[in-house]
């Protein structure tokens, strides 16, 4: 299986060059700021009750939000896996949309709905004839957690639903035939069956909640702070690099520990099994329809209503329908602060996103095959698997400074190169794509491939007829995340220096940097364009046929 | 599969050998300016510089002012550009201490108010001036019995409970300026220090946003179309003219106004400097002259919403009409800022958020 292990080389090389090297460089600088090696930051963290509490709080809120996210996503995923109804796959694909928006826009969308002057309060106030808002969620833990769930719900839903759909419903039916129903069915049949996808989703959602930055600060009114925020403060504002470096190491350490426990577990929980995917069927009877309707209503209210509020606000100007903001976006002149026309920005964003998607999918498939093939050295594999998750654990600001300090000389003089943008995006996207592909790949029983080979199928044919139908879905889900992550300028890429090339999110940030209704309206309009591009691409991706089945 | 790997490695080598854009051009033909994200200008004005000097200007934007300074310090040995624009008086000492700049005393300085020149070695040159002030929602206070506050102490009055939104001083430069204002006004020792003030203000529960954008658009109700509920926000004295200039439909009066009473505003000055290690020294000097020349100074107000430092520069009509440059803004020595900045931020965070 030496050939398989070679496949690990490209992803490991990529991460080593563009993550490991910058990280080691900036940490080296951080810990040698004064004379000699300065590790006092670690002492300060251990000695400070505030920092200890911060680590506990950050982990705790992440765990809580993860449990809630999975708890909500699980029943919905069941409905998506088992039944089909008109518009289902589009709906599932579109749940990813919140991912692409800048935090300040997501906050605006949520507040437009449940804020003190939002729609829900307006309605409640007019019904109850009260003058004060009845629901006051701003600056509470409730809205902070709700925002985390809003962001991550689709990660859990799509991963679990995709995995679930690849399993035959006959196992469940057999169990039901034997009288296993209700909670027992969940506990004894469904949860064990779904464990690989559940753990994958939980891991990503947890890591993502752990490193939460903007949305928590905006909705929490400064009271809720994560380790990531503290790293930013210590780096940018206090320029205390020894402490910032130590905090970075702590964050990477905590998250890497979680990841390694997971990758270790993954080996034991995924037992290859012969799966015969049966096409989802139309719901029968009111009980099944009830589930379908409930999931649809919940998605519309929970995810699409805030986004719709955004769209509505971008086209309602002074109480009337108007596309003036979209017009202003197209014509930089009076009332616009932009140097680049937004259409060009949109084109550039899509270009970066396509490069990112291609790069991330190729690297992730290499990684997944390399890891899945290496069965004899499971321990080594799970460590490498864990290290491939590293990009999600590194603080964006740390990595940004790492780029500046490490990639500054030929042959890797990339710090002002436009190439650094898709590279940074790929770093953020890679873990998502790997986690979308690997569980499905590990679940393919060896016997299936051997049987195909015995029957005379070539290696390529096995890949196409056996692997692709089973892994393809995961690949496409991963590809949509890679595209979205790039379109949304996730994390470190915001700290990447670049010549006058403006992506759509940068246009939004710049518009939101100055006062004036026109700037704000144009920022909303640009956000809607961002949403529309992603929605369009999702629907395209969802129409791609993979192997025998529809790839949703 | 080997083909994929070969392709990948070839790609990496290609990327490695591809020199970055600024370096690819002939030396001397491009001047690279590192700036914060808000460095905005009219393209034609910059092209005029290129026409005069034959040198094209490339701008690298490095995030906010703090990020700009930190990245420049960390890349000091191998700087990202020839000139830096955008370090302000609140972070200037950090940049000077790191010895980032080559001194240059511009001949154009004679048109500039000397009060703005904070470094007597001329390592940096003042380019813009503005003030951090409270802004208020004009309609809200017109409908309310509450008077518009004309003293910082008013904000601690229970009548002003939950009316103020502000950016976090630890995360945002206008937030830091507002903290410095309270330090300058109330002092660090005595019966009533700046921390006593913040303890009293905390009772009134100001909304603390991570940055200016979240405070102004997310929490402030005065912004035209804004969804916030707070009628007071920490912003700039030049925000009201921006509300007029960037209105959707022409406005007679600004929906917001700045409070420019004495001891209510903090002066912010932004500087440019020539970075050590440039091989474009002559052009870099010309560029500094250009930044404080009349042409660029008159272009600035409507792009960056700051005031010119050049006394000969004319203000655009919307500034003449709607902007007020505070008569007695509060200032602070950069040495004092340098000695206290981190301590004040830590103390503020302790009082307000922990």
Interface residues (C-beta under 8 A of the other chain):
Chain A: X3 X6 X7 X9 X10 X13 X14 X17 X26 X29 X50 X104 X107 X108 X111 X112 X115 X116 X117 X118 X138 X139 X214 X217 X218 X221 X222 X223 X225 X229 X232 X233 X235 X236 X237 X238 X239 X240 X313 X317 X318 X324 X325 X335 X337 X339 X362 X366 X369 X400 X401 X404 X405 X408 X409 X410 X411 X412 X413 X414 X415 X416 X417 X418 X419 X494 X495 X497 X498 X499 X500 X509 X510 X512 X513 X514 X515 X516 X517 X518 X519 X520 X521
Chain B: X1 X2 X4 X5 X8 X9 X12 X13 X15 X16 X17 X18 X19 X20 X21 X22 X23 X34 X37 X38 X40 X43 X58 X59 X60 X61 X62 X63 X64 X66 X67 X70 X71 X73 X74 X75 X78 X80 X94 X168 X169 X170 X171 X176 X207 X208 X209 X210 X212 X213 X214 X216 X217 X218 X221 X223 X224 X225 X226 X227 X228 X229 X235 X239 X240 X242 X243 X244 X245 X246 X247 X248 X249 X256 X303 X305 X342 X345 X346 X349 X352 X353 X354
